[in-house]
Amino acid sequence: MQLADTDTSCRLCREPNKLIKAHIIPRIYFEDIKGDEDFLFVIGKDEKTISRIGIYDKTILCDKCENTIFAPLDDYGRRLIKKINEQPVRKLSNASNSINIKVIENFDYKQTKLFLVSILWRASVSSRVEYNSVDLGCYEDLARHMLQTQTEESGNIFQTIVQYLEPSKKVINGQRMVLLPYKTRFESINAYRMHFGGLKFSICVDSRGFSTNDTLEHVRMKAGASWPVAEANFDNSNDYRYFRNKIQKYR
């Protein structure tokens, strides 16, 4: 990790340490998705860009916090995403409907939750314009406390649903697209949504929680339970309309 050329306080430990060039969505995900291609499409609320290494911010983290807290979470997240992507698909059917699903066993609930919270927190405190739409507000201190103390306890806040994305038929090179966190509503519940690693993450920022909705309660990630990861159709989703509007705006 490269050192930044400025000294100021780390946003996590709040110590006046030398800051680094820290990626919000870890660089390794950009490299994994990019593969042998030269670049990725990165779509944010107010920005569309092409990136080879991802987006970093040199104003938020010191080397110590990066190496002791964020790097281990990012490494775990990468291994988990690989596990989800490699998991076989099951088809669940009834008389009127069918759904493709992956069932994830033996995952670390705490590490998974902290990994996703760490991305939202980094985006919330970042000064990069690409993350201007991310503001955790009163939950920013909660996220910081969770990361510092390495605890997942947060009540209904930061409950998580993950879906895997089927290949897009509408977006050329859609597999090389990263959709940065943006605020949305998931069945009336306030949430942030983001796409990377071939997955769609929905993270609750609402005191009601996903558990107040019977449908969402069945698919949200829970401690000590099997984790159902359902297929998501990007081409027929609000995410596609969001993506299309941003592309048209910056053509």
Accessible surface in RSA format (square Angstrom, percent):
REM  Atomic radii and reference values for relative SASA: ProtOr
REM  Chains: A
REM  Algorithm: Lee & Richards
REM  Probe-radius: 1.40
REM  Slices: 20
REM RES _ NUM      All-atoms   Total-Side   Main-Chain    Non-polar    All polar
REM                ABS   REL    ABS   REL    ABS   REL    ABS   REL    ABS   REL
RES MET A   1   120.63  62.5  41.69  27.6  78.93 187.9  45.76  38.9  74.87  99.2
RES GLN A   2   117.83  65.9 108.99  79.7   8.84  21.0  45.41  96.6  72.42  54.9
RES LEU A   3   101.50  56.5  80.65  57.7  20.85  52.4  80.65  56.6  20.85  56.1
RES ALA A   4     2.33   2.1   0.00   0.0   2.33   5.3   0.04   0.1   2.29   6.1
RES ASP A   5   115.22  80.7  82.35  82.0  32.86  77.7  45.09 106.1  70.12  69.9
RES THR A   6    51.80  36.8  46.07  46.7   5.73  13.6  27.37  36.8  24.43  36.9
RES ASP A   7    99.01  69.4  71.85  71.5  27.17  64.2  31.09  73.2  67.92  67.7
RES THR A   8    66.71  47.4  56.14  56.9  10.57  25.2  33.84  45.5  32.88  49.7
RES SER A   9    50.96  43.1  46.54  62.1   4.42  10.2  22.48  47.9  28.48  39.9
RES CYS A  10     0.74   0.6   0.00   0.0   0.74   1.7   0.00   0.0   0.74   0.8
RES ARG A  11    99.44  41.8  95.27  48.6   4.17   9.9  24.08  32.9  75.36  45.7
RES LEU A  12     0.62   0.3   0.62   0.4   0.00   0.0   0.62   0.4   0.00   0.0
RES CYS A  13    33.22  25.1  21.18  23.6  12.04  28.3  19.65  49.8  13.57  14.6
RES ARG A  14   138.71  58.2 120.89  61.6  17.82  42.4  46.53  63.6  92.18  55.9
RES GLU A  15    91.38  52.5  91.37  69.1   0.01   0.0  22.85  44.2  68.52  55.9
RES PRO A  16   105.89  77.2  84.30  76.8  21.59  78.5  84.48  69.7  21.41 133.1
RES ASN A  17    53.08  36.6  48.78  47.1   4.31  10.4  15.79  38.0  37.30  36.1
RES LYS A  18    82.06  40.0  74.10  45.5   7.96  19.0  44.31  39.9  37.74  40.2
RES LEU A  19     0.00   0.0   0.00   0.0   0.00   0.0   0.00   0.0   0.00   0.0
RES ILE A  20     0.00   0.0   0.00   0.0   0.00   0.0   0.00   0.0   0.00   0.0
RES LYS A  21    54.19  26.4  53.41  32.8   0.78   1.9  16.37  14.7  37.82  40.3
RES ALA A  22     0.00   0.0   0.00   0.0   0.00   0.0   0.00   0.0   0.00   0.0
RES HIS A  23    17.11   9.4  14.31   9.9   2.81   7.2  12.67  13.1   4.44   5.2
RES ILE A  24     0.00   0.0   0.00   0.0   0.00   0.0   0.00   0.0   0.00   0.0
RES ILE A  25     0.89   0.5   0.47   0.3   0.43   1.0   0.47   0.3   0.43   1.2
RES PRO A  26     7.75   5.6   5.67   5.2   2.08   7.5   7.75   6.4   0.00   0.0
RES ARG A  27   100.61  42.2  97.53  49.7   3.08   7.3  27.45  37.5  73.16  44.3
RES ILE A  28    53.89  30.7  50.86  37.9   3.04   7.3  51.38  37.0   2.51   6.8
RES TYR A  29     3.66   1.7   3.47   2.0   0.19   0.5   3.66   2.7   0.00   0.0
RES PHE A  30     0.93   0.5   0.87   0.5   0.06   0.2   0.87   0.5   0.06   0.2
RES GLU A  31    64.70  37.1  55.91  42.3   8.78  20.9  22.70  43.9  41.99  34.3
RES ASP A  32    69.49  48.7  41.46  41.3  28.03  66.3  28.09  66.1  41.40  41.3
RES ILE A  33    32.91  18.7  12.71   9.5  20.20  48.7  19.42  14.0  13.49  36.6
RES LYS A  34    37.36  18.2  35.30  21.7   2.06   4.9   1.28   1.2  36.07  38.4
RES GLY A  35    47.15  58.1   0.00   N/A  47.15  58.1  31.81  87.3  15.34  34.4
RES ASP A  36   153.96 107.8 117.91 117.4  36.05  85.2  41.50  97.7 112.46 112.2
RES GLU A  37    90.37  51.9  84.30  63.8   6.08  14.5  13.05  25.2  77.33  63.1
RES ASP A  38    95.75  67.1  88.73  88.3   7.02  16.6  12.63  29.7  83.12  82.9
RES PHE A  39    53.74  26.9  53.74  33.3   0.00   0.0  53.74  32.6   0.00   0.0
RES LEU A  40     0.00   0.0   0.00   0.0   0.00   0.0   0.00   0.0   0.00   0.0
RES PHE A  41    47.45  23.7  47.45  29.4   0.00   0.0  47.45  28.8   0.00   0.0
RES VAL A  42     1.01   0.7   0.33   0.3   0.68   1.6   0.33   0.3   0.68   1.8
RES ILE A  43     0.02   0.0   0.00   0.0   0.02   0.0   0.00   0.0   0.02   0.1
RES GLY A  44     0.62   0.8   0.00   N/A   0.62   0.8   0.12   0.3   0.50   1.1
RES LYS A  45    90.02  43.9  89.75  55.1   0.27   0.6  49.36  44.4  40.66  43.3
RES ASP A  46    45.20  31.7  42.36  42.2   2.84   6.7  14.77  34.8  30.42  30.3
RES GLU A  47    54.52  31.3  54.21  41.0   0.30   0.7   0.95   1.8  53.56  43.7
RES LYS A  48    62.52  30.5  42.83  26.3  19.69  46.9   3.04   2.7  59.47  63.4
RES THR A  49    44.20  31.4  38.29  38.8   5.90  14.1  17.77  23.9  26.42  39.9
RES ILE A  50    88.05  50.1  65.33  48.7  22.71  54.7  65.33  47.0  22.71  61.6
RES SER A  51    11.85  10.0   7.21   9.6   4.64  10.7   9.38  20.0   2.47   3.5
RES ARG A  52   147.66  62.0 141.86  72.3   5.80  13.8  49.48  67.6  98.18  59.5
RES ILE A  53    64.09  36.5  64.09  47.7   0.00   0.0  64.09  46.1   0.00   0.0
RES GLY A  54     9.32  11.5   0.00   N/A   9.32  11.5   0.00   0.0   9.32  20.9
RES ILE A  55     6.93   3.9   4.60   3.4   2.34   5.6   6.21   4.5   0.72   2.0
RES TYR A  56    66.39  31.0  65.65  37.4   0.74   1.9  31.24  23.5  35.15  43.3
RES ASP A  57     3.14   2.2   1.48   1.5   1.66   3.9   1.66   3.9   1.48   1.5
RES LYS A  58    78.52  38.3  77.20  47.4   1.32   3.1  43.24  38.9  35.28  37.6
RES THR A  59    53.61  38.1  48.33  49.0   5.29  12.6  45.49  61.1   8.13  12.3
RES ILE A  60     0.14   0.1   0.14   0.1   0.00   0.0   0.14   0.1   0.00   0.0
RES LEU A  61     0.00   0.0   0.00   0.0   0.00   0.0   0.00   0.0   0.00   0.0
RES CYS A  62     1.03   0.8   1.03   1.1   0.00   0.0   0.98   2.5   0.05   0.0
RES ASP A  63    58.44  40.9  57.85  57.6   0.59   1.4  17.18  40.4  41.26  41.2
RES LYS A  64   147.46  71.9 139.71  85.7   7.74  18.4  88.03  79.2  59.42  63.3
RES CYS A  65     6.97   5.3   6.80   7.6   0.17   0.4   0.17   0.4   6.80   7.3
RES GLU A  66    11.63   6.7  11.63   8.8   0.00   0.0   1.18   2.3  10.45   8.5
RES ASN A  67    77.53  53.5  63.93  61.8  13.61  32.8  22.33  53.7  55.20  53.4
RES THR A  68    85.38  60.7  60.37  61.2  25.01  59.6  59.28  79.6  26.11  39.5
RES ILE A  69    26.95  15.3  24.92  18.6   2.04   4.9  26.11  18.8   0.84   2.3
RES PHE A  70     0.00   0.0   0.00   0.0   0.00   0.0   0.00   0.0   0.00   0.0
RES ALA A  71    38.64  35.5  32.19  49.7   6.46  14.7  35.02  49.3   3.63   9.6
RES PRO A  72    61.98  45.2  51.43  46.9  10.56  38.4  58.78  48.5   3.20  19.9
RES LEU A  73     1.25   0.7   1.25   0.9   0.00   0.0   1.25   0.9   0.00   0.0
RES ASP A  74    14.23  10.0  14.04  14.0   0.19   0.5   8.88  20.9   5.35   5.3
RES ASP A  75    75.89  53.2  70.59  70.3   5.30  12.5  23.37  55.0  52.52  52.4
RES TYR A  76    25.97  12.1  25.97  14.8   0.00   0.0  24.69  18.6   1.28   1.6
RES GLY A  77     0.01   0.0   0.00   N/A   0.01   0.0   0.01   0.0   0.00   0.0
RES ARG A  78    95.12  39.9  94.08  48.0   1.04   2.5  16.85  23.0  78.27  47.4
RES ARG A  79   135.78  57.0 128.36  65.4   7.42  17.7  66.51  90.9  69.27  42.0
RES LEU A  80    10.90   6.1   7.76   5.6   3.14   7.9  10.77   7.6   0.13   0.3
RES ILE A  81    10.30   5.9  10.30   7.7   0.00   0.0  10.30   7.4   0.00   0.0
RES LYS A  82   122.24  59.6 118.02  72.4   4.22  10.1  90.18  81.2  32.07  34.2
RES LYS A  83    71.05  34.7  64.77  39.7   6.28  15.0  56.75  51.1  14.30  15.2
RES ILE A  84     1.11   0.6   1.11   0.8   0.00   0.0   1.11   0.8   0.00   0.0
RES ASN A  85    66.77  46.0  46.48  44.9  20.29  48.8  21.20  51.0  45.57  44.0
RES GLU A  86   114.54  65.8  84.54  64.0  30.00  71.4  46.58  90.1  67.96  55.5
RES GLN A  87    45.45  25.4  40.24  29.4   5.21  12.4   1.75   3.7  43.69  33.1
RES PRO A  88    97.38  71.0  85.84  78.3  11.54  42.0  96.18  79.4   1.21   7.5
RES VAL A  89    76.57  50.4  46.25  41.9  30.32  73.1  46.25  40.2  30.32  82.2
RES ARG A  90   127.71  53.6 122.70  62.5   5.01  11.9  38.99  53.3  88.72  53.8
RES LYS A  91   134.12  65.4 103.84  63.7  30.29  72.1  81.22  73.1  52.90  56.4
RES LEU A  92    92.30  51.4  88.25  63.1   4.06  10.2  90.72  63.7   1.59   4.3
RES SER A  93    81.19  68.6  41.01  54.7  40.18  92.6  35.82  76.3  45.37  63.6
RES ASN A  94   105.49  72.7  78.77  76.1  26.71  64.3  42.58 102.5  62.90  60.8
RES ALA A  95   118.85 109.3  67.53 104.2  51.33 116.8  80.65 113.6  38.20 101.2
RES SER A  96   106.96  90.4  68.55  91.5  38.41  88.5  53.24 113.4  53.72  75.3
RES ASN A  97   100.40  69.2  88.93  85.9  11.47  27.6  21.47  51.7  78.93  76.3
RES SER A  98    58.67  49.6  37.06  49.5  21.60  49.8  12.14  25.8  46.53  65.2
RES ILE A  99    77.47  44.1  72.53  54.0   4.95  11.9  77.47  55.8   0.00   0.0
RES ASN A 100    34.30  23.7  32.21  31.1   2.09   5.0   0.10   0.2  34.20  33.1
RES ILE A 101    14.40   8.2  14.40  10.7   0.00   0.0  14.40  10.4   0.00   0.0
RES LYS A 102    12.66   6.2  12.66   7.8   0.00   0.0   0.80   0.7  11.86  12.6
RES VAL A 103    22.18  14.6  21.01  19.0   1.17   2.8  21.01  18.3   1.17   3.2
RES ILE A 104     0.00   0.0   0.00   0.0   0.00   0.0   0.00   0.0   0.00   0.0
RES GLU A 105    77.10  44.3  75.06  56.8   2.04   4.9  37.33  72.2  39.77  32.5
RES ASN A 106   144.33  99.5 105.51 102.0  38.81  93.5  35.67  85.8 108.66 105.0
RES PHE A 107    31.55  15.8   6.28   3.9  25.27  65.7  11.50   7.0  20.05  57.4
RES ASP A 108    64.04  44.9  54.33  54.1   9.71  23.0  20.80  49.0  43.24  43.1
RES TYR A 109    37.76  17.6  33.50  19.1   4.26  11.1  16.77  12.6  20.99  25.9
RES LYS A 110    77.14  37.6  75.46  46.3   1.68   4.0  32.57  29.3  44.57  47.5
RES GLN A 111    38.46  21.5  38.46  28.1   0.00   0.0  11.14  23.7  27.32  20.7
RES THR A 112     1.69   1.2   1.69   1.7   0.00   0.0   1.69   2.3   0.00   0.0
RES LYS A 113     6.49   3.2   6.35   3.9   0.14   0.3   1.00   0.9   5.49   5.8
RES LEU A 114     0.00   0.0   0.00   0.0   0.00   0.0   0.00   0.0   0.00   0.0
RES PHE A 115     2.31   1.2   2.31   1.4   0.00   0.0   2.31   1.4   0.00   0.0
RES LEU A 116     1.63   0.9   1.63   1.2   0.00   0.0   1.63   1.1   0.00   0.0
RES VAL A 117     0.81   0.5   0.81   0.7   0.00   0.0   0.81   0.7   0.00   0.0
RES SER A 118     0.00   0.0   0.00   0.0   0.00   0.0   0.00   0.0   0.00   0.0
RES ILE A 119     0.00   0.0   0.00   0.0   0.00   0.0   0.00   0.0   0.00   0.0
RES LEU A 120     0.24   0.1   0.24   0.2   0.00   0.0   0.24   0.2   0.00   0.0
RES TRP A 121     2.09   0.8   2.09   1.0   0.00   0.0   0.86   0.5   1.22   2.0
RES ARG A 122     1.12   0.5   1.12   0.6   0.00   0.0   0.00   0.0   1.12   0.7
RES ALA A 123     0.28   0.3   0.00   0.0   0.28   0.6   0.00   0.0   0.28   0.7
RES SER A 124    17.47  14.8   0.03   0.0  17.44  40.2   0.00   0.0  17.47  24.5
RES VAL A 125     9.97   6.6   1.36   1.2   8.61  20.8   4.38   3.8   5.59  15.2
RES SER A 126    15.76  13.3   0.00   0.0  15.76  36.3   0.00   0.0  15.76  22.1
RES SER A 127    80.56  68.1  48.61  64.9  31.95  73.6  48.28 102.8  32.28  45.2
RES ARG A 128    76.48  32.1  74.18  37.8   2.29   5.5  24.96  34.1  51.52  31.2
RES VAL A 129    64.15  42.2  59.60  54.0   4.55  11.0  60.59  52.6   3.57   9.7
RES GLU A 130    15.09   8.7  14.12  10.7   0.97   2.3   0.81   1.6  14.28  11.7
RES TYR A 131     2.72   1.3   0.53   0.3   2.19   5.7   0.11   0.1   2.61   3.2
RES ASN A 132    90.17  62.2  59.68  57.7  30.48  73.4  19.88  47.8  70.29  67.9
RES SER A 133    23.93  20.2   3.20   4.3  20.73  47.8  13.26  28.2  10.68  15.0
RES VAL A 134     5.28   3.5   0.00   0.0   5.28  12.7   0.00   0.0   5.28  14.3
RES ASP A 135    95.69  67.0  85.36  85.0  10.33  24.4  28.25  66.5  67.45  67.3
RES LEU A 136     6.70   3.7   0.00   0.0   6.70  16.9   2.53   1.8   4.18  11.2
RES GLY A 137    44.67  55.1   0.00   N/A  44.67  55.1  34.90  95.8   9.77  21.9
RES CYS A 138   108.94  82.4  74.22  82.8  34.71  81.6  52.21 132.3  56.72  61.2
RES TYR A 139    49.74  23.2  49.74  28.3   0.00   0.0  31.29  23.5  18.45  22.7
RES GLU A 140    39.81  22.9  39.76  30.1   0.05   0.1   6.96  13.5  32.84  26.8
RES ASP A 141    94.33  66.1  89.35  88.9   4.99  11.8  31.95  75.2  62.38  62.2
RES LEU A 142    49.82  27.7  43.87  31.4   5.94  14.9  48.27  33.9   1.54   4.2
RES ALA A 143     0.00   0.0   0.00   0.0   0.00   0.0   0.00   0.0   0.00   0.0
RES ARG A 144    40.66  17.1  40.66  20.7   0.00   0.0   2.89   3.9  37.77  22.9
RES HIS A 145    98.66  53.9  97.29  67.6   1.37   3.5  58.65  60.4  40.01  46.6
RES MET A 146     0.16   0.1   0.16   0.1   0.00   0.0   0.16   0.1   0.00   0.0
RES LEU A 147     0.00   0.0   0.00   0.0   0.00   0.0   0.00   0.0   0.00   0.0
RES GLN A 148    77.23  43.2  51.37  37.5  25.86  61.6  13.02  27.7  64.21  48.7
RES THR A 149    71.33  50.7  43.71  44.3  27.62  65.8  51.02  68.5  20.31  30.7
RES GLN A 150    59.68  33.4  53.72  39.3   5.95  14.2  37.78  80.4  21.90  16.6
RES THR A 151    37.51  26.7  36.28  36.8   1.24   3.0  26.33  35.4  11.19  16.9
RES GLU A 152    35.55  20.4  35.01  26.5   0.54   1.3   2.42   4.7  33.12  27.0
RES GLU A 153   130.88  75.1 118.81  89.9  12.07  28.7  56.44 109.2  74.44  60.8
RES SER A 154    12.95  10.9   0.00   0.0  12.95  29.8   7.94  16.9   5.01   7.0
RES GLY A 155    63.98  78.9   0.00   N/A  63.98  78.9  44.95 123.3  19.03  42.6
RES ASN A 156    53.86  37.1  48.77  47.1   5.09  12.3   1.64   3.9  52.22  50.5
RES ILE A 157    13.35   7.6  13.35   9.9   0.00   0.0  13.35   9.6   0.00   0.0
RES PHE A 158     0.45   0.2   0.00   0.0   0.45   1.2   0.00   0.0   0.45   1.3
RES GLN A 159    12.37   6.9   9.56   7.0   2.81   6.7   5.54  11.8   6.83   5.2
RES THR A 160     1.47   1.0   0.75   0.8   0.72   1.7   0.00   0.0   1.47   2.2
RES ILE A 161     3.08   1.8   2.80   2.1   0.29   0.7   2.80   2.0   0.29   0.8
RES VAL A 162     1.07   0.7   0.18   0.2   0.89   2.1   0.18   0.2   0.89   2.4
RES GLN A 163    33.36  18.7  33.36  24.4   0.00   0.0   2.54   5.4  30.82  23.4
RES TYR A 164    19.73   9.2  19.73  11.2   0.00   0.0  18.54  13.9   1.18   1.5
RES LEU A 165    38.85  21.6  20.75  14.8  18.10  45.5  20.75  14.6  18.10  48.7
RES GLU A 166    52.26  30.0  46.76  35.4   5.50  13.1  12.97  25.1  39.29  32.1
RES PRO A 167    95.63  69.7  84.39  76.9  11.24  40.8  90.57  74.8   5.06  31.4
RES SER A 168    28.55  24.1   6.19   8.3  22.37  51.5   7.06  15.0  21.50  30.1
RES LYS A 169   197.52  96.4 157.39  96.6  40.13  95.5 108.17  97.4  89.35  95.2
RES LYS A 170   110.44  53.9  78.06  47.9  32.38  77.1  55.83  50.3  54.61  58.2
RES VAL A 171    16.81  11.1   7.81   7.1   8.99  21.7  11.56  10.0   5.25  14.2
RES ILE A 172   150.16  85.4 135.33 100.8  14.83  35.8 141.91 102.2   8.25  22.4
RES ASN A 173    63.97  44.1  51.93  50.2  12.05  29.0   4.52  10.9  59.46  57.5
RES GLY A 174    13.73  16.9   0.00   N/A  13.73  16.9   3.60   9.9  10.13  22.7
RES GLN A 175   121.29  67.8 102.86  75.2  18.43  43.9  66.03 140.6  55.25  41.9
RES ARG A 176    21.90   9.2  21.90  11.2   0.00   0.0   9.46  12.9  12.45   7.5
RES MET A 177    15.81   8.2   7.39   4.9   8.43  20.1   7.39   6.3   8.43  11.2
RES VAL A 178     0.65   0.4   0.65   0.6   0.00   0.0   0.65   0.6   0.00   0.0
RES LEU A 179     0.00   0.0   0.00   0.0   0.00   0.0   0.00   0.0   0.00   0.0
RES LEU A 180     0.38   0.2   0.28   0.2   0.09   0.2   0.28   0.2   0.09   0.2
RES PRO A 181     0.73   0.5   0.02   0.0   0.71   2.6   0.02   0.0   0.71   4.4
RES TYR A 182    14.77   6.9  14.77   8.4   0.00   0.0  13.14   9.9   1.63   2.0
RES LYS A 183   111.23  54.3  90.99  55.8  20.24  48.2  43.80  39.4  67.43  71.8
RES THR A 184    26.61  18.9  15.69  15.9  10.92  26.0  11.02  14.8  15.59  23.6
RES ARG A 185   137.83  57.9 118.79  60.6  19.04  45.3  58.44  79.9  79.39  48.1
RES PHE A 186    26.80  13.4  24.54  15.2   2.26   5.9  26.80  16.2   0.00   0.0
RES GLU A 187   105.19  60.4  82.46  62.4  22.74  54.1  16.05  31.0  89.14  72.8
RES SER A 188    61.34  51.8  50.62  67.6  10.72  24.7  39.90  85.0  21.44  30.0
RES ILE A 189     4.71   2.7   4.71   3.5   0.00   0.0   4.71   3.4   0.00   0.0
RES ASN A 190    42.31  29.2  42.31  40.9   0.00   0.0   0.45   1.1  41.86  40.5
RES ALA A 191     0.00   0.0   0.00   0.0   0.00   0.0   0.00   0.0   0.00   0.0
RES TYR A 192     3.94   1.8   3.53   2.0   0.41   1.1   1.86   1.4   2.08   2.6
RES ARG A 193    15.25   6.4  15.25   7.8   0.00   0.0   0.00   0.0  15.25   9.2
RES MET A 194     1.16   0.6   1.16   0.8   0.00   0.0   1.16   1.0   0.00   0.0
RES HIS A 195     2.21   1.2   2.21   1.5   0.00   0.0   2.21   2.3   0.00   0.0
RES PHE A 196     2.62   1.3   0.08   0.0   2.54   6.6   2.45   1.5   0.16   0.5
RES GLY A 197    10.60  13.1   0.00   N/A  10.60  13.1   9.67  26.5   0.93   2.1
RES GLY A 198    40.97  50.5   0.00   N/A  40.97  50.5  31.34  86.0   9.63  21.6
RES LEU A 199     0.05   0.0   0.00   0.0   0.05   0.1   0.00   0.0   0.05   0.1
RES LYS A 200    17.75   8.7  17.43  10.7   0.32   0.8   0.40   0.4  17.35  18.5
RES PHE A 201     6.59   3.3   6.59   4.1   0.00   0.0   6.59   4.0   0.00   0.0
RES SER A 202     0.23   0.2   0.23   0.3   0.00   0.0   0.00   0.0   0.23   0.3
RES ILE A 203     0.76   0.4   0.76   0.6   0.00   0.0   0.76   0.5   0.00   0.0
RES CYS A 204     0.00   0.0   0.00   0.0   0.00   0.0   0.00   0.0   0.00   0.0
RES VAL A 205    11.43   7.5   3.92   3.5   7.51  18.1   3.92   3.4   7.51  20.4
RES ASP A 206    10.17   7.1   7.08   7.0   3.09   7.3   4.35  10.2   5.82   5.8
RES SER A 207    78.32  66.2  65.32  87.2  13.00  30.0  36.17  77.0  42.15  59.0
RES ARG A 208   103.55  43.5  97.40  49.6   6.15  14.7  60.59  82.8  42.96  26.0
RES GLY A 209     0.00   0.0   0.00   N/A   0.00   0.0   0.00   0.0   0.00   0.0
RES PHE A 210     0.00   0.0   0.00   0.0   0.00   0.0   0.00   0.0   0.00   0.0
RES SER A 211    39.19  33.1  21.62  28.9  17.57  40.5  12.17  25.9  27.03  37.9
RES THR A 212    87.63  62.3  49.51  50.2  38.12  90.9  54.81  73.6  32.82  49.6
RES ASN A 213    38.19  26.3  33.83  32.7   4.36  10.5   7.81  18.8  30.38  29.4
RES ASP A 214   118.37  82.9 111.69 111.2   6.69  15.8  32.55  76.6  85.82  85.6
RES THR A 215    94.19  67.0  89.17  90.4   5.02  12.0  56.81  76.3  37.38  56.5
RES LEU A 216     4.99   2.8   4.99   3.6   0.00   0.0   4.99   3.5   0.00   0.0
RES GLU A 217    46.04  26.4  46.04  34.8   0.00   0.0  26.08  50.4  19.96  16.3
RES HIS A 218   136.11  74.4 121.66  84.6  14.45  37.0  79.76  82.2  56.35  65.6
RES VAL A 219    37.89  24.9  37.80  34.2   0.09   0.2  37.80  32.8   0.09   0.2
RES ARG A 220    40.16  16.9  37.95  19.3   2.21   5.3   0.00   0.0  40.16  24.3
RES MET A 221     3.31   1.7   1.72   1.1   1.59   3.8   1.72   1.5   1.59   2.1
RES LYS A 222    62.31  30.4  60.04  36.8   2.26   5.4  32.69  29.4  29.62  31.6
RES ALA A 223    65.04  59.8  41.71  64.4  23.33  53.1  41.71  58.7  23.33  61.8
RES GLY A 224    90.65 111.8   0.00   N/A  90.65 111.8  45.67 125.3  44.98 100.7
RES ALA A 225    47.01  43.2  29.70  45.8  17.31  39.4  39.85  56.1   7.17  19.0
RES SER A 226    56.73  47.9  38.08  50.8  18.65  43.0  20.23  43.1  36.51  51.1
RES TRP A 227     1.46   0.6   1.16   0.6   0.29   0.7   1.46   0.8   0.00   0.0
RES PRO A 228    26.54  19.3  25.93  23.6   0.61   2.2  25.93  21.4   0.61   3.8
RES VAL A 229     0.00   0.0   0.00   0.0   0.00   0.0   0.00   0.0   0.00   0.0
RES ALA A 230     9.61   8.8   8.60  13.3   1.00   2.3   8.60  12.1   1.00   2.7
RES GLU A 231    52.81  30.3  37.73  28.5  15.07  35.9   3.49   6.7  49.32  40.3
RES ALA A 232     6.69   6.2   2.83   4.4   3.87   8.8   6.69   9.4   0.00   0.0
RES ASN A 233    61.70  42.5  50.18  48.5  11.53  27.8  23.38  56.3  38.32  37.0
RES PHE A 234     7.86   3.9   6.15   3.8   1.71   4.4   7.43   4.5   0.43   1.2
RES ASP A 235    16.00  11.2  13.71  13.6   2.29   5.4   7.64  18.0   8.36   8.3
RES ASN A 236   106.87  73.7  81.55  78.8  25.32  61.0  28.33  68.2  78.54  75.9
RES SER A 237    17.42  14.7  11.54  15.4   5.88  13.5  17.20  36.6   0.22   0.3
RES ASN A 238    92.94  64.1  86.40  83.5   6.54  15.8  18.01  43.4  74.93  72.4
RES ASP A 239     0.36   0.3   0.36   0.4   0.00   0.0   0.00   0.0   0.36   0.4
RES TYR A 240    30.38  14.2  30.38  17.3   0.00   0.0   7.51   5.6  22.87  28.2
RES ARG A 241   104.83  44.0 104.83  53.4   0.00   0.0  43.19  59.0  61.64  37.4
RES TYR A 242    34.31  16.0  28.96  16.5   5.36  13.9  33.41  25.1   0.90   1.1
RES PHE A 243    14.63   7.3  14.63   9.1   0.00   0.0  14.63   8.9   0.00   0.0
RES ARG A 244    92.36  38.8  90.34  46.1   2.01   4.8  26.34  36.0  66.02  40.0
RES ASN A 245    77.34  53.3  71.43  69.0   5.90  14.2  19.77  47.6  57.57  55.6
RES LYS A 246    31.23  15.2  31.23  19.2   0.00   0.0   4.12   3.7  27.11  28.9
RES ILE A 247    25.84  14.7  25.84  19.3   0.00   0.0  25.84  18.6   0.00   0.0
RES GLN A 248    99.54  55.7  82.43  60.2  17.10  40.7  24.72  52.6  74.82  56.7
RES LYS A 249   127.71  62.3  93.52  57.4  34.18  81.4  73.28  66.0  54.42  58.0
RES TYR A 250    80.35  37.5  54.38  30.9  25.97  67.6  52.92  39.8  27.43  33.8
RES ARG A 251   212.73  89.3 143.74  73.3  68.99 164.3  87.06 119.0 125.66  76.2
END  Absolute sums over single chains surface
CHAIN  1 A    11868.2       9582.4       2285.8       5688.5       6179.6
END  Absolute sums over all chains
TOTAL         11868.2       9582.4       2285.8       5688.5       6179.6
